[in-house]
Amino acid sequence: MSSRIRVCLVGAGRAGKVHANSLVNHVPAASVVGIVDPDPEALRSTGDQFGIDSRFDSLEAALDNIEFEAVVITTPTFTHHPIALLAADAGKHILLEKPMALTLAECDHIMLAAERSGVLLQMGFMRRSDPEFVAAARRIQAGEIGQPMMIKSLSHGPGLPPPWARDIRTSNGMLAEVNSHDWDCTRWLMSSNPERVYAEIANFKGNAHGIETPGFYDNVLVNLRFENGGLGSISGICPCEYGYDARVEIVGERGIMQIGEAQGQAVVVCTDRDHGLVTPIYRTWAERFAWGYIREMEHFVHCIQTDTAPSVGGTDGRWAVAGVLAGTKSFLEERPVYVSEVLSDTSGASQ
Ligand SMILES: NC(=O)c1ccc[n+]([C@@H]2O[C@H](COP(=O)([O-])OP(=O)(O)OC[C@H]3O[C@@H](n4cnc5c(N)ncnc54)[C@H](O)[C@@H]3O)[C@@H](O)[C@H]2O)c1
């Protein structure tokens, strides 16, 4: 039995808490030996909640003071590139939250740095570890519905995202922040890369929420064509008032498959006959994908212990970023965009 993998958690916000929970409560093969966040309140809150005593305001300080094998990076998107480079150069295995980075050049730097240092790079696409998505992918690959022809993937998220995530300049907007998962899972389940995209956006509720961030949108709909000729759509809404909703439908030459449902738990309540049966919806992404987050962490730790490549890595993260950039170019220029247009543009590293 390999020894426990020591992990430093970089970023103590919303996603940081979810990964701290997986590591502390569900993955005994790992231990969290430190936590990093420049925000003292986030450090205190997450550190106290999960009993993590070694706290630092930068990854540099953690590297100077504690020993660990791996980092889990759950910081705002615009910081992924410098933090992942620092971790890779220090020889630390990396679980990097989506979106991988802001630009394709940044993605390339991160992959190169990981390869140069011989460290593993896993992307935080937890749907790849979610039991329902995994079962569906296996059944599609086994040919149950025949050759997939069309896929529709939606992600609707409740609550206002943090200010950096609303801003297209620091996050690449909702197509990245919410729909990165759809970019990844449509490519995964169709077994084909996106070739051409056409995106429309709308802003229904920004004013009511007092959001003046330039470029903010809260609804997006993308039409997709894949390299293998398949078709698809991705939709995003955030904030979504009714809860968290992530569902996929795939139509194959022989059948149809649906993944996920709006109903959150198999608990139905009736308190009076006027309101009828009440069934809950998922409240948050952390609740819907609770097992996906745990399984992806188990996978990361197992890959480190066995020195095997993670099932979802830098190339997958880069394709999702390419989709986001093509979709964004499409709605900004009000035209369909070939993904090759953004793949050929590898300028624009933010650091
Ligand atoms: N996989 C998922 O389902 C999922 C869900 C939510 C968020 N995310 C991703 O996780 C990342 C963080 O999102 P969030 O919602 O937790 O954001 P957040 O704003 O709630 O938390 C980010 C934290 O990172 C800290 N931070 C900023 N710069 C830092 C630095 N240089 N070093 C260390 N910490 C730093 C901030 O102070 C903050 O506490 C994003 O990439 C986001 O897209 C993924």
The ligand as a Gaussian input file, in Angstrom:
#p B3LYP/6-31G(d) Opt

LIG

0 1
 N      -15.853000      21.838000     -11.122000
 C      -16.849000      22.596000     -10.723000
 O      -17.993000      22.193000     -10.747000
 C      -16.573000      23.984000     -10.213000
 C      -17.522000      24.633000      -9.428000
 C      -17.235000      25.927000      -8.978000
 C      -16.046000      26.536000      -9.314000
 N      -15.164000      25.869000     -10.096000
 C      -13.904000      26.492000     -10.505000
 O      -13.081000      26.641000      -9.346000
 C      -12.305000      27.839000      -9.430000
 C      -12.646000      28.724000      -8.230000
 O      -14.017000      29.034000      -8.265000
 P      -14.824000      29.381000      -6.917000
 O      -16.239000      29.398000      -7.303000
 O      -14.363000      28.524000      -5.798000
 O      -14.330000      30.879000      -6.685000
 P      -14.302000      31.689000      -5.319000
 O      -14.190000      33.116000      -5.712000
 O      -15.436000      31.248000      -4.435000
 O      -12.954000      31.203000      -4.615000
 C      -11.699000      31.438000      -5.164000
 C      -10.735000      31.628000      -3.997000
 O       -9.409000      31.699000      -4.536000
 C       -8.722000      32.692000      -3.782000
 N       -7.557000      33.160000      -4.532000
 C       -7.454000      34.178000      -5.421000
 N       -6.206000      34.293000      -5.870000
 C       -5.489000      33.315000      -5.256000
 C       -4.123000      32.918000      -5.301000
 N       -3.243000      33.531000      -6.095000
 N       -3.730000      31.873000      -4.515000
 C       -4.601000      31.237000      -3.713000
 N       -5.913000      31.589000      -3.627000
 C       -6.335000      32.603000      -4.395000
 C       -9.758000      33.763000      -3.518000
 O       -9.380000      34.603000      -2.438000
 C      -10.990000      32.909000      -3.215000
 O      -11.090000      32.611000      -1.830000
 C      -12.679000      28.447000     -10.777000
 O      -11.772000      28.016000     -11.741000
 C      -14.061000      27.892000     -11.057000
 O      -14.397000      27.861000     -12.423000
 C      -15.396000      24.609000     -10.528000

